[in-house]
């Protein structure tokens, strides 16, 4: 029987460098990080000298991406009734911008699949979001095609170690659960993939952060051996846009 990967219609674009751009809907506000605290909060001093509290969507440790005094950009919401009007979007690290908003990768991946930038997953007929696979387990995307389903989990990557993007930046029981679910689905004949969205442009490869979560690294290798596709994609983050560009080599 042909593998799920071979049966899936994949788009290839020879000789063309495809990218996908996500524009910020409004102008971002520059500031200086005072502190990140209680996981979900960050105090930022803006140009007027005022200190505002921004929502931090990133629940990881944000290792290397939370130094007080760093330049940051935040966005302002016009949504009525929102408790925190500001959201922390990015931070300046080693001369480049690192995107820390974990709400963007799912959109980037979905649109990247549709536009053909993520060539390995291009060619599906429909995309469903937040798909329940079993009771208590939910994955980010399910791609539907004439030859079956492809289940996709999306992970945001901000950590860099010696020039390599690395995941996770803290012990991730949730991430481990998702890997095991992808293996389970793959063994039942479905296509399965995990897309790592690297929200920084200063990394030239991707690897599991074994020194932080050895168990996650072990299961990522198991997942790849079982046929789960690991797809790390690098972005270029600027105060105006996030560009989903090229796939990085993975070192397991």
SULHU-V980440 format. One record per helix or strand. SS is the DSSP state (A for helix, B for strand). FROM is the first residue (numbers start at 1). TO is the last residue. If there is no record, write none. Layout:
# SULHU-V980440
((SS	FROM	TO) (SS	FROM	TO))
This chain:
# SULHU-V980440
((A	4	7) (B	20	23) (B	29	37) (B	41	46) (B	51	55) (B	71	76) (B	86	93) (B	96	99) (A	104	115) (A	119	121) (B	126	134) (B	137	145) (B	148	157) (B	159	161) (B	164	167) (A	173	187) (B	191	198) (B	205	208) (A	214	225) (B	229	237) (B	241	247) (B	249	250))
